[in-house]
């Protein structure tokens, strides 16, 4: 892996972080869930595990979702 490859990977990671924060702030839940792989896992600050893109989307969209990502 050369320096250019490392810089491209770092930039892609930065973009993912910015997109995640932006979609969360704007409550664009489908776009936020779309950043994850179908089998992706999110662990909330309270320790709750959300496994899978569909589960993630379901939990952030429902009115009873007490906390967001």
PDB file of N, CA, C, O and CB in Angstrom:
ATOM      1  N   UNK A   1       0.860  -1.169   0.000  1.00  0.00           N
ATOM      2  CA  UNK A   1       0.000   0.000   0.000  1.00  0.00           C
ATOM      3  C   UNK A   1       0.910   1.236   0.000  1.00  0.00           C
ATOM      4  O   UNK A   1       1.835   1.341   0.805  1.00  0.00           O
ATOM      5  CB  UNK A   1      -0.980  -0.004   1.239  1.00  0.00           C
ATOM      6  N   UNK A   2       0.631   2.151  -0.903  1.00  0.00           N
ATOM      7  CA  UNK A   2       1.459   3.359  -0.968  1.00  0.00           C
ATOM      8  C   UNK A   2       0.761   4.529  -0.271  1.00  0.00           C
ATOM      9  O   UNK A   2      -0.366   4.405   0.208  1.00  0.00           O
ATOM     10  CB  UNK A   2       1.771   3.722  -2.438  1.00  0.00           C
ATOM     11  N   UNK A   3       1.446   5.646  -0.227  1.00  0.00           N
ATOM     12  CA  UNK A   3       0.936   6.827   0.470  1.00  0.00           C
ATOM     13  C   UNK A   3      -0.394   7.294  -0.129  1.00  0.00           C
ATOM     14  O   UNK A   3      -1.296   7.688   0.610  1.00  0.00           O
ATOM     15  CB  UNK A   3       1.967   7.964   0.413  1.00  0.00           C
ATOM     16  N   UNK A   4      -0.522   7.254  -1.439  1.00  0.00           N
ATOM     17  CA  UNK A   4      -1.772   7.670  -2.083  1.00  0.00           C
ATOM     18  C   UNK A   4      -2.937   6.790  -1.655  1.00  0.00           C
ATOM     19  O   UNK A   4      -4.037   7.282  -1.406  1.00  0.00           O
ATOM     20  CB  UNK A   4      -1.624   7.632  -3.604  1.00  0.00           C
ATOM     21  N   UNK A   5      -2.692   5.487  -1.571  1.00  0.00           N
ATOM     22  CA  UNK A   5      -3.742   4.565  -1.122  1.00  0.00           C
ATOM     23  C   UNK A   5      -4.187   4.898   0.300  1.00  0.00           C
ATOM     24  O   UNK A   5      -5.381   4.919   0.598  1.00  0.00           O
ATOM     25  CB  UNK A   5      -3.247   3.107  -1.192  1.00  0.00           C
ATOM     26  N   UNK A   6      -3.228   5.155   1.162  1.00  0.00           N
ATOM     27  CA  UNK A   6      -3.540   5.486   2.556  1.00  0.00           C
ATOM     28  C   UNK A   6      -4.360   6.770   2.626  1.00  0.00           C
ATOM     29  O   UNK A   6      -5.340   6.844   3.367  1.00  0.00           O
ATOM     30  CB  UNK A   6      -2.244   5.634   3.386  1.00  0.00           C
ATOM     31  N   UNK A   7      -3.965   7.768   1.867  1.00  0.00           N
ATOM     32  CA  UNK A   7      -4.698   9.033   1.865  1.00  0.00           C
ATOM     33  C   UNK A   7      -6.127   8.859   1.347  1.00  0.00           C
ATOM     34  O   UNK A   7      -7.054   9.469   1.879  1.00  0.00           O
ATOM     35  CB  UNK A   7      -3.961  10.066   1.016  1.00  0.00           C
ATOM     36  N   UNK A   8      -6.308   8.043   0.326  1.00  0.00           N
ATOM     37  CA  UNK A   8      -7.655   7.792  -0.200  1.00  0.00           C
ATOM     38  C   UNK A   8      -8.524   7.067   0.824  1.00  0.00           C
ATOM     39  O   UNK A   8      -9.704   7.386   0.976  1.00  0.00           O
ATOM     40  CB  UNK A   8      -7.578   6.970  -1.495  1.00  0.00           C
ATOM     41  N   UNK A   9      -7.950   6.102   1.519  1.00  0.00           N
ATOM     42  CA  UNK A   9      -8.697   5.373   2.548  1.00  0.00           C
ATOM     43  C   UNK A   9      -9.056   6.309   3.694  1.00  0.00           C
ATOM     44  O   UNK A   9     -10.186   6.289   4.182  1.00  0.00           O
ATOM     45  CB  UNK A   9      -7.878   4.169   3.072  1.00  0.00           C
ATOM     46  N   UNK A  10      -8.100   7.131   4.127  1.00  0.00           N
ATOM     47  CA  UNK A  10      -8.378   8.085   5.203  1.00  0.00           C
ATOM     48  C   UNK A  10      -9.484   9.047   4.796  1.00  0.00           C
ATOM     49  O   UNK A  10     -10.363   9.357   5.600  1.00  0.00           O
ATOM     50  CB  UNK A  10      -7.109   8.866   5.575  1.00  0.00           C
ATOM     51  N   UNK A  11      -9.450   9.513   3.577  1.00  0.00           N
ATOM     52  CA  UNK A  11     -10.468  10.456   3.096  1.00  0.00           C
ATOM     53  C   UNK A  11     -11.839   9.799   3.059  1.00  0.00           C
ATOM     54  O   UNK A  11     -12.838  10.423   3.417  1.00  0.00           O
ATOM     55  CB  UNK A  11     -10.101  10.983   1.699  1.00  0.00           C
ATOM     56  N   UNK A  12     -11.893   8.546   2.631  1.00  0.00           N
ATOM     57  CA  UNK A  12     -13.173   7.833   2.598  1.00  0.00           C
ATOM     58  C   UNK A  12     -13.728   7.675   4.014  1.00  0.00           C
ATOM     59  O   UNK A  12     -14.935   7.799   4.222  1.00  0.00           O
ATOM     60  CB  UNK A  12     -13.008   6.447   1.925  1.00  0.00           C
ATOM     61  N   UNK A  13     -12.867   7.405   4.975  1.00  0.00           N
ATOM     62  CA  UNK A  13     -13.304   7.282   6.373  1.00  0.00           C
ATOM     63  C   UNK A  13     -13.820   8.622   6.899  1.00  0.00           C
ATOM     64  O   UNK A  13     -14.848   8.675   7.574  1.00  0.00           O
ATOM     65  CB  UNK A  13     -12.144   6.773   7.262  1.00  0.00           C
ATOM     66  N   UNK A  14     -13.105   9.700   6.588  1.00  0.00           N
ATOM     67  CA  UNK A  14     -13.543  11.032   7.007  1.00  0.00           C
ATOM     68  C   UNK A  14     -14.915  11.351   6.421  1.00  0.00           C
ATOM     69  O   UNK A  14     -15.781  11.879   7.119  1.00  0.00           O
ATOM     70  CB  UNK A  14     -12.518  12.100   6.578  1.00  0.00           C
ATOM     71  N   UNK A  15     -15.117  11.037   5.151  1.00  0.00           N
ATOM     72  CA  UNK A  15     -16.396  11.310   4.484  1.00  0.00           C
ATOM     73  C   UNK A  15     -17.518  10.527   5.147  1.00  0.00           C
ATOM     74  O   UNK A  15     -18.619  11.047   5.325  1.00  0.00           O
ATOM     75  CB  UNK A  15     -16.316  10.957   2.985  1.00  0.00           C
ATOM     76  N   UNK A  16     -17.248   9.294   5.510  1.00  0.00           N
ATOM     77  CA  UNK A  16     -18.247   8.460   6.170  1.00  0.00           C
ATOM     78  C   UNK A  16     -18.649   9.049   7.518  1.00  0.00           C
ATOM     79  O   UNK A  16     -19.830   9.045   7.865  1.00  0.00           O
ATOM     80  CB  UNK A  16     -17.717   7.037   6.353  1.00  0.00           C
ATOM     81  N   UNK A  17     -17.695   9.548   8.271  1.00  0.00           N
ATOM     82  CA  UNK A  17     -17.975  10.161   9.572  1.00  0.00           C
ATOM     83  C   UNK A  17     -18.816  11.429   9.396  1.00  0.00           C
ATOM     84  O   UNK A  17     -19.795  11.637  10.113  1.00  0.00           O
ATOM     85  CB  UNK A  17     -16.656  10.489  10.313  1.00  0.00           C
ATOM     86  N   UNK A  18     -18.431  12.262   8.449  1.00  0.00           N
ATOM     87  CA  UNK A  18     -19.165  13.507   8.203  1.00  0.00           C
ATOM     88  C   UNK A  18     -20.587  13.204   7.713  1.00  0.00           C
ATOM     89  O   UNK A  18     -21.550  13.816   8.174  1.00  0.00           O
ATOM     90  CB  UNK A  18     -18.415  14.383   7.166  1.00  0.00           C
ATOM     91  N   UNK A  19     -20.708  12.265   6.786  1.00  0.00           N
ATOM     92  CA  UNK A  19     -22.044  11.904   6.287  1.00  0.00           C
ATOM     93  C   UNK A  19     -22.919  11.360   7.414  1.00  0.00           C
ATOM     94  O   UNK A  19     -24.096  11.706   7.513  1.00  0.00           O
ATOM     95  CB  UNK A  19     -21.935  10.862   5.154  1.00  0.00           C
ATOM     96  N   UNK A  20     -22.350  10.520   8.251  1.00  0.00           N
ATOM     97  CA  UNK A  20     -23.103   9.947   9.367  1.00  0.00           C
ATOM     98  C   UNK A  20     -23.632  11.042  10.290  1.00  0.00           C
ATOM     99  O   UNK A  20     -24.806  11.030  10.657  1.00  0.00           O
ATOM    100  CB  UNK A  20     -22.225   8.969  10.159  1.00  0.00           C
ATOM    101  N   UNK A  21     -22.788  11.970  10.658  1.00  0.00           N
ATOM    102  CA  UNK A  21     -23.202  13.065  11.539  1.00  0.00           C
ATOM    103  C   UNK A  21     -24.247  13.952  10.861  1.00  0.00           C
ATOM    104  O   UNK A  21     -25.221  14.368  11.488  1.00  0.00           O
ATOM    105  CB  UNK A  21     -21.985  13.906  11.954  1.00  0.00           C
ATOM    106  N   UNK A  22     -24.038  14.233   9.589  1.00  0.00           N
ATOM    107  CA  UNK A  22     -24.971  15.075   8.838  1.00  0.00           C
ATOM    108  C   UNK A  22     -26.346  14.431   8.740  1.00  0.00           C
ATOM    109  O   UNK A  22     -27.357  15.079   9.012  1.00  0.00           O
ATOM    110  CB  UNK A  22     -24.429  15.355   7.440  1.00  0.00           C
ATOM    111  N   UNK A  23     -26.390  13.162   8.355  1.00  0.00           N
ATOM    112  CA  UNK A  23     -27.671  12.469   8.218  1.00  0.00           C
ATOM    113  C   UNK A  23     -28.377  12.363   9.566  1.00  0.00           C
ATOM    114  O   UNK A  23     -29.599  12.493   9.640  1.00  0.00           O
ATOM    115  CB  UNK A  23     -27.464  11.070   7.618  1.00  0.00           C
ATOM    116  N   UNK A  24     -27.619  12.130  10.618  1.00  0.00           N
ATOM    117  CA  UNK A  24     -28.209  12.051  11.949  1.00  0.00           C
ATOM    118  C   UNK A  24     -28.785  13.411  12.354  1.00  0.00           C
ATOM    119  O   UNK A  24     -29.919  13.490  12.826  1.00  0.00           O
ATOM    120  CB  UNK A  24     -27.158  11.578  12.979  1.00  0.00           C
ATOM    121  N   UNK A  25     -28.016  14.464  12.173  1.00  0.00           N
ATOM    122  CA  UNK A  25     -28.474  15.810  12.538  1.00  0.00           C
ATOM    123  C   UNK A  25     -29.718  16.231  11.751  1.00  0.00           C
ATOM    124  O   UNK A  25     -30.606  16.899  12.282  1.00  0.00           O
ATOM    125  CB  UNK A  25     -27.355  16.823  12.307  1.00  0.00           C
ATOM    126  N   UNK A  26     -29.767  15.833  10.489  1.00  0.00           N
ATOM    127  CA  UNK A  26     -30.888  16.208   9.620  1.00  0.00           C
ATOM    128  C   UNK A  26     -32.047  15.212   9.693  1.00  0.00           C
ATOM    129  O   UNK A  26     -33.060  15.375   9.013  1.00  0.00           O
ATOM    130  CB  UNK A  26     -30.410  16.325   8.184  1.00  0.00           C
ATOM    131  N   UNK A  27     -31.888  14.196  10.513  1.00  0.00           N
ATOM    132  CA  UNK A  27     -32.907  13.147  10.680  1.00  0.00           C
ATOM    133  C   UNK A  27     -33.230  12.464   9.362  1.00  0.00           C
ATOM    134  O   UNK A  27     -34.381  12.122   9.091  1.00  0.00           O
ATOM    135  CB  UNK A  27     -34.184  13.735  11.279  1.00  0.00           C
ATOM    136  N   UNK A  28     -32.211  12.271   8.554  1.00  0.00           N
ATOM    137  CA  UNK A  28     -32.339  11.538   7.296  1.00  0.00           C
ATOM    138  C   UNK A  28     -31.992  10.074   7.588  1.00  0.00           C
ATOM    139  O   UNK A  28     -30.908   9.589   7.264  1.00  0.00           O
ATOM    140  CB  UNK A  28     -31.401  12.145   6.165  1.00  0.00           C
ATOM    141  N   UNK A  29     -32.956   9.395   8.212  1.00  0.00           N
ATOM    142  CA  UNK A  29     -32.687   8.061   8.754  1.00  0.00           C
ATOM    143  C   UNK A  29     -32.374   7.028   7.693  1.00  0.00           C
ATOM    144  O   UNK A  29     -31.492   6.193   7.894  1.00  0.00           O
ATOM    145  CB  UNK A  29     -33.855   7.597   9.554  1.00  0.00           C
ATOM    146  N   UNK A  30     -33.069   7.062   6.573  1.00  0.00           N
ATOM    147  CA  UNK A  30     -32.794   6.082   5.514  1.00  0.00           C
ATOM    148  C   UNK A  30     -31.382   6.262   4.966  1.00  0.00           C
ATOM    149  O   UNK A  30     -30.684   5.285   4.697  1.00  0.00           O
ATOM    150  CB  UNK A  30     -33.826   6.211   4.372  1.00  0.00           C
ATOM    151  N   UNK A  31     -30.970   7.511   4.804  1.00  0.00           N
ATOM    152  CA  UNK A  31     -29.615   7.779   4.323  1.00  0.00           C
ATOM    153  C   UNK A  31     -28.587   7.320   5.353  1.00  0.00           C
ATOM    154  O   UNK A  31     -27.556   6.755   4.989  1.00  0.00           O
ATOM    155  CB  UNK A  31     -29.434   9.281   4.015  1.00  0.00           C
ATOM    156  N   UNK A  32     -28.859   7.558   6.626  1.00  0.00           N
ATOM    157  CA  UNK A  32     -27.957   7.114   7.691  1.00  0.00           C
ATOM    158  C   UNK A  32     -27.837   5.593   7.678  1.00  0.00           C
ATOM    159  O   UNK A  32     -26.728   5.062   7.712  1.00  0.00           O
ATOM    160  CB  UNK A  32     -28.457   7.602   9.071  1.00  0.00           C
ATOM    161  N   UNK A  33     -28.957   4.895   7.629  1.00  0.00           N
ATOM    162  CA  UNK A  33     -28.936   3.432   7.611  1.00  0.00           C
ATOM    163  C   UNK A  33     -28.216   2.917   6.367  1.00  0.00           C
ATOM    164  O   UNK A  33     -27.565   1.874   6.411  1.00  0.00           O
ATOM    165  CB  UNK A  33     -30.368   2.872   7.665  1.00  0.00           C
ATOM    166  N   UNK A  34     -28.334   3.647   5.263  1.00  0.00           N
ATOM    167  CA  UNK A  34     -27.681   3.255   4.023  1.00  0.00           C
ATOM    168  C   UNK A  34     -26.167   3.286   4.082  1.00  0.00           C
ATOM    169  O   UNK A  34     -25.505   2.709   3.219  1.00  0.00           O
ATOM    170  CB  UNK A  34     -28.139   4.132   2.928  1.00  0.00           C
ATOM    171  N   UNK A  35     -25.610   3.945   5.078  1.00  0.00           N
ATOM    172  CA  UNK A  35     -24.154   3.964   5.233  1.00  0.00           C
ATOM    173  C   UNK A  35     -23.620   2.639   5.768  1.00  0.00           C
ATOM    174  O   UNK A  35     -22.423   2.364   5.682  1.00  0.00           O
ATOM    175  CB  UNK A  35     -23.742   5.096   6.162  1.00  0.00           C
ATOM    176  N   UNK A  36     -24.507   1.826   6.318  1.00  0.00           N
ATOM    177  CA  UNK A  36     -24.106   0.560   6.929  1.00  0.00           C
ATOM    178  C   UNK A  36     -24.325  -0.596   5.969  1.00  0.00           C
ATOM    179  O   UNK A  36     -25.208  -0.545   5.113  1.00  0.00           O
ATOM    180  CB  UNK A  36     -24.880   0.320   8.226  1.00  0.00           C
ATOM    181  N   UNK A  37     -23.521  -1.632   6.116  1.00  0.00           N
ATOM    182  CA  UNK A  37     -23.723  -2.852   5.341  1.00  0.00           C
ATOM    183  C   UNK A  37     -24.985  -3.539   5.847  1.00  0.00           C
ATOM    184  O   UNK A  37     -25.428  -3.259   6.961  1.00  0.00           O
ATOM    185  CB  UNK A  37     -22.486  -3.803   5.444  1.00  0.00           C
ATOM    186  N   UNK A  38     -25.574  -4.432   5.056  1.00  0.00           N
ATOM    187  CA  UNK A  38     -26.790  -5.119   5.507  1.00  0.00           C
ATOM    188  C   UNK A  38     -26.621  -5.826   6.860  1.00  0.00           C
ATOM    189  O   UNK A  38     -27.580  -5.935   7.623  1.00  0.00           O
ATOM    190  CB  UNK A  38     -27.216  -6.132   4.463  1.00  0.00           C
ATOM    191  N   UNK A  39     -25.432  -6.294   7.155  1.00  0.00           N
ATOM    192  CA  UNK A  39     -25.191  -6.974   8.425  1.00  0.00           C
ATOM    193  C   UNK A  39     -24.447  -6.128   9.429  1.00  0.00           C
ATOM    194  O   UNK A  39     -23.934  -6.646  10.420  1.00  0.00           O
ATOM    195  CB  UNK A  39     -24.432  -8.228   8.190  1.00  0.00           C
ATOM    196  N   UNK A  40     -24.380  -4.829   9.187  1.00  0.00           N
ATOM    197  CA  UNK A  40     -23.641  -3.929  10.070  1.00  0.00           C
ATOM    198  C   UNK A  40     -24.199  -3.898  11.483  1.00  0.00           C
ATOM    199  O   UNK A  40     -25.380  -4.169  11.705  1.00  0.00           O
ATOM    200  CB  UNK A  40     -23.644  -2.537   9.502  1.00  0.00           C
ATOM    201  N   UNK A  41     -23.344  -3.568  12.426  1.00  0.00           N
ATOM    202  CA  UNK A  41     -23.732  -3.520  13.841  1.00  0.00           C
ATOM    203  C   UNK A  41     -23.429  -2.137  14.392  1.00  0.00           C
ATOM    204  O   UNK A  41     -22.345  -1.591  14.185  1.00  0.00           O
ATOM    205  CB  UNK A  41     -22.990  -4.615  14.669  1.00  0.00           C
ATOM    206  N   UNK A  42     -24.414  -1.575  15.103  1.00  0.00           N
ATOM    207  CA  UNK A  42     -24.232  -0.320  15.823  1.00  0.00           C
ATOM    208  C   UNK A  42     -24.416  -0.627  17.300  1.00  0.00           C
ATOM    209  O   UNK A  42     -25.369  -1.305  17.684  1.00  0.00           O
ATOM    210  CB  UNK A  42     -25.237   0.792  15.330  1.00  0.00           C
ATOM    211  N   UNK A  43     -23.516  -0.135  18.120  1.00  0.00           N
ATOM    212  CA  UNK A  43     -23.678  -0.268  19.565  1.00  0.00           C
ATOM    213  C   UNK A  43     -23.931   1.133  20.099  1.00  0.00           C
ATOM    214  O   UNK A  43     -23.078   2.015  20.004  1.00  0.00           O
ATOM    215  CB  UNK A  43     -22.412  -0.938  20.248  1.00  0.00           C
ATOM    216  N   UNK A  44     -25.107   1.319  20.657  1.00  0.00           N
ATOM    217  CA  UNK A  44     -25.488   2.625  21.198  1.00  0.00           C
ATOM    218  C   UNK A  44     -24.734   2.910  22.494  1.00  0.00           C
ATOM    219  O   UNK A  44     -24.191   1.995  23.113  1.00  0.00           O
ATOM    220  CB  UNK A  44     -27.009   2.686  21.443  1.00  0.00           C
ATOM    221  N   UNK A  45     -24.700   4.176  22.901  1.00  0.00           N
ATOM    222  CA  UNK A  45     -24.013   4.533  24.148  1.00  0.00           C
ATOM    223  C   UNK A  45     -24.525   3.752  25.366  1.00  0.00           C
ATOM    224  O   UNK A  45     -23.783   3.539  26.325  1.00  0.00           O
ATOM    225  CB  UNK A  45     -24.167   6.018  24.404  1.00  0.00           C
ATOM    226  N   UNK A  46     -25.790   3.328  25.325  1.00  0.00           N
ATOM    227  CA  UNK A  46     -26.340   2.566  26.455  1.00  0.00           C
ATOM    228  C   UNK A  46     -25.998   1.077  26.369  1.00  0.00           C
ATOM    229  O   UNK A  46     -26.418   0.293  27.220  1.00  0.00           O
ATOM    230  CB  UNK A  46     -27.856   2.741  26.514  1.00  0.00           C
ATOM    231  N   UNK A  47     -25.234   0.685  25.341  1.00  0.00           N
ATOM    232  CA  UNK A  47     -24.817  -0.696  25.177  1.00  0.00           C
ATOM    233  C   UNK A  47     -25.733  -1.525  24.293  1.00  0.00           C
ATOM    234  O   UNK A  47     -25.394  -2.658  23.950  1.00  0.00           O
ATOM    235  CB  UNK A  47     -24.717  -1.335  26.500  1.00  0.00           C
ATOM    236  N   UNK A  48     -26.885  -0.986  23.916  1.00  0.00           N
ATOM    237  CA  UNK A  48     -27.815  -1.718  23.063  1.00  0.00           C
ATOM    238  C   UNK A  48     -27.194  -1.953  21.690  1.00  0.00           C
ATOM    239  O   UNK A  48     -26.672  -1.029  21.066  1.00  0.00           O
ATOM    240  CB  UNK A  48     -29.147  -0.954  22.930  1.00  0.00           C
ATOM    241  N   UNK A  49     -27.258  -3.203  21.226  1.00  0.00           N
ATOM    242  CA  UNK A  49     -26.742  -3.557  19.897  1.00  0.00           C
ATOM    243  C   UNK A  49     -27.872  -3.533  18.881  1.00  0.00           C
ATOM    244  O   UNK A  49     -28.934  -4.112  19.110  1.00  0.00           O
ATOM    245  CB  UNK A  49     -26.066  -4.952  19.916  1.00  0.00           C
ATOM    246  N   UNK A  50     -27.646  -2.874  17.781  1.00  0.00           N
ATOM    247  CA  UNK A  50     -28.572  -2.888  16.657  1.00  0.00           C
ATOM    248  C   UNK A  50     -27.852  -3.615  15.531  1.00  0.00           C
ATOM    249  O   UNK A  50     -26.839  -3.134  15.023  1.00  0.00           O
ATOM    250  CB  UNK A  50     -29.021  -1.423  16.228  1.00  0.00           C
ATOM    251  N   UNK A  51     -28.373  -4.774  15.141  1.00  0.00           N
ATOM    252  CA  UNK A  51     -27.709  -5.602  14.135  1.00  0.00           C
ATOM    253  C   UNK A  51     -28.502  -5.624  12.841  1.00  0.00           C
ATOM    254  O   UNK A  51     -29.637  -6.098  12.802  1.00  0.00           O
ATOM    255  CB  UNK A  51     -27.514  -7.027  14.655  1.00  0.00           C
ATOM    256  N   UNK A  52     -27.892  -5.107  11.784  1.00  0.00           N
ATOM    257  CA  UNK A  52     -28.514  -5.099  10.468  1.00  0.00           C
ATOM    258  C   UNK A  52     -29.086  -3.737  10.102  1.00  0.00           C
ATOM    259  O   UNK A  52     -29.623  -3.014  10.942  1.00  0.00           O
ATOM    260  CB  UNK A  52     -29.599  -6.137  10.410  1.00  0.00           C
ATOM    261  N   UNK A  53     -28.958  -3.419   8.848  1.00  0.00           N
ATOM    262  CA  UNK A  53     -29.417  -2.127   8.334  1.00  0.00           C
ATOM    263  C   UNK A  53     -30.905  -1.918   8.578  1.00  0.00           C
ATOM    264  O   UNK A  53     -31.325  -0.828   8.966  1.00  0.00           O
ATOM    265  CB  UNK A  53     -29.120  -2.017   6.846  1.00  0.00           C
ATOM    266  N   UNK A  54     -31.699  -2.949   8.356  1.00  0.00           N
ATOM    267  CA  UNK A  54     -33.148  -2.827   8.528  1.00  0.00           C
ATOM    268  C   UNK A  54     -33.524  -2.581   9.990  1.00  0.00           C
ATOM    269  O   UNK A  54     -34.419  -1.785  10.276  1.00  0.00           O
ATOM    270  CB  UNK A  54     -33.848  -4.089   8.016  1.00  0.00           C
ATOM    271  N   UNK A  55     -32.854  -3.251  10.900  1.00  0.00           N
ATOM    272  CA  UNK A  55     -33.115  -3.047  12.337  1.00  0.00           C
ATOM    273  C   UNK A  55     -32.723  -1.629  12.731  1.00  0.00           C
ATOM    274  O   UNK A  55     -33.449  -0.954  13.461  1.00  0.00           O
ATOM    275  CB  UNK A  55     -32.335  -4.085  13.202  1.00  0.00           C
ATOM    276  N   UNK A  56     -31.581  -1.190  12.246  1.00  0.00           N
ATOM    277  CA  UNK A  56     -31.135   0.175  12.530  1.00  0.00           C
ATOM    278  C   UNK A  56     -32.177   1.181  12.061  1.00  0.00           C
ATOM    279  O   UNK A  56     -32.561   2.078  12.811  1.00  0.00           O
ATOM    280  CB  UNK A  56     -29.779   0.457  11.855  1.00  0.00           C
ATOM    281  N   UNK A  57     -32.626   1.034  10.841  1.00  0.00           N
ATOM    282  CA  UNK A  57     -33.614   1.966  10.296  1.00  0.00           C
ATOM    283  C   UNK A  57     -34.913   1.909  11.099  1.00  0.00           C
ATOM    284  O   UNK A  57     -35.500   2.946  11.409  1.00  0.00           O
ATOM    285  CB  UNK A  57     -33.892   1.650   8.814  1.00  0.00           C
ATOM    286  N   UNK A  58     -35.353   0.722  11.428  1.00  0.00           N
ATOM    287  CA  UNK A  58     -36.579   0.562  12.210  1.00  0.00           C
ATOM    288  C   UNK A  58     -36.481   1.254  13.568  1.00  0.00           C
ATOM    289  O   UNK A  58     -37.428   1.910  14.000  1.00  0.00           O
ATOM    290  CB  UNK A  58     -36.888  -0.917  12.405  1.00  0.00           C
ATOM    291  N   UNK A  59     -35.356   1.111  14.232  1.00  0.00           N
ATOM    292  CA  UNK A  59     -35.189   1.661  15.573  1.00  0.00           C
ATOM    293  C   UNK A  59     -35.049   3.176  15.584  1.00  0.00           C
ATOM    294  O   UNK A  59     -35.457   3.810  16.558  1.00  0.00           O
ATOM    295  CB  UNK A  59     -33.990   1.047  16.225  1.00  0.00           C
ATOM    296  N   UNK A  60     -34.498   3.771  14.559  1.00  0.00           N
ATOM    297  CA  UNK A  60     -34.347   5.231  14.571  1.00  0.00           C
ATOM    298  C   UNK A  60     -35.563   5.941  14.022  1.00  0.00           C
ATOM    299  O   UNK A  60     -35.742   7.131  14.280  1.00  0.00           O
ATOM    300  CB  UNK A  60     -33.132   5.637  13.778  1.00  0.00           C
ATOM    301  N   UNK A  61     -36.403   5.253  13.275  1.00  0.00           N
ATOM    302  CA  UNK A  61     -37.568   5.893  12.668  1.00  0.00           C
ATOM    303  C   UNK A  61     -38.800   5.818  13.566  1.00  0.00           C
ATOM    304  O   UNK A  61     -39.637   6.720  13.526  1.00  0.00           O
ATOM    305  CB  UNK A  61     -37.872   5.251  11.327  1.00  0.00           C
ATOM    306  N   UNK A  62     -38.928   4.784  14.362  1.00  0.00           N
ATOM    307  CA  UNK A  62     -40.130   4.616  15.164  1.00  0.00           C
ATOM    308  C   UNK A  62     -40.239   5.718  16.207  1.00  0.00           C
ATOM    309  O   UNK A  62     -39.230   6.123  16.783  1.00  0.00           O
ATOM    310  CB  UNK A  62     -40.136   3.246  15.838  1.00  0.00           C
ATOM    311  N   UNK A  63     -41.454   6.211  16.459  1.00  0.00           N
ATOM    312  CA  UNK A  63     -41.651   7.296  17.410  1.00  0.00           C
ATOM    313  C   UNK A  63     -41.166   6.942  18.830  1.00  0.00           C
ATOM    314  O   UNK A  63     -40.753   7.824  19.584  1.00  0.00           O
ATOM    315  CB  UNK A  63     -43.118   7.672  17.448  1.00  0.00           C
ATOM    316  N   UNK A  64     -41.219   5.677  19.181  1.00  0.00           N
ATOM    317  CA  UNK A  64     -40.815   5.301  20.538  1.00  0.00           C
ATOM    318  C   UNK A  64     -39.300   5.131  20.693  1.00  0.00           C
ATOM    319  O   UNK A  64     -38.826   4.768  21.770  1.00  0.00           O
ATOM    320  CB  UNK A  64     -41.505   4.017  20.934  1.00  0.00           C
ATOM    321  N   UNK A  65     -38.552   5.385  19.644  1.00  0.00           N
ATOM    322  CA  UNK A  65     -37.089   5.292  19.749  1.00  0.00           C
ATOM    323  C   UNK A  65     -36.612   6.390  20.704  1.00  0.00           C
ATOM    324  O   UNK A  65     -36.628   7.575  20.372  1.00  0.00           O
ATOM    325  CB  UNK A  65     -36.396   5.430  18.331  1.00  0.00           C
ATOM    326  N   UNK A  66     -36.194   5.970  21.883  1.00  0.00           N
ATOM    327  CA  UNK A  66     -35.875   6.958  22.911  1.00  0.00           C
ATOM    328  C   UNK A  66     -34.549   7.666  22.701  1.00  0.00           C
ATOM    329  O   UNK A  66     -34.341   8.760  23.227  1.00  0.00           O
ATOM    330  CB  UNK A  66     -35.865   6.304  24.240  1.00  0.00           C
ATOM    331  N   UNK A  67     -33.657   7.064  21.946  1.00  0.00           N
ATOM    332  CA  UNK A  67     -32.399   7.749  21.658  1.00  0.00           C
ATOM    333  C   UNK A  67     -31.981   7.451  20.239  1.00  0.00           C
ATOM    334  O   UNK A  67     -32.274   6.388  19.691  1.00  0.00           O
ATOM    335  CB  UNK A  67     -31.294   7.330  22.647  1.00  0.00           C
ATOM    336  N   UNK A  68     -31.319   8.371  19.679  1.00  0.00           N
ATOM    337  CA  UNK A  68     -30.847   8.214  18.292  1.00  0.00           C
ATOM    338  C   UNK A  68     -29.412   7.703  18.325  1.00  0.00           C
ATOM    339  O   UNK A  68     -28.800   7.565  19.385  1.00  0.00           O
ATOM    340  CB  UNK A  68     -30.938   9.571  17.494  1.00  0.00           C
ATOM    341  N   UNK A  69     -28.915   7.436  17.173  1.00  0.00           N
ATOM    342  CA  UNK A  69     -27.551   6.932  17.041  1.00  0.00           C
ATOM    343  C   UNK A  69     -26.567   7.962  17.554  1.00  0.00           C
ATOM    344  O   UNK A  69     -25.358   7.727  17.530  1.00  0.00           O
ATOM    345  CB  UNK A  69     -27.236   6.572  15.582  1.00  0.00           C
TER     346      UNK A  69
END
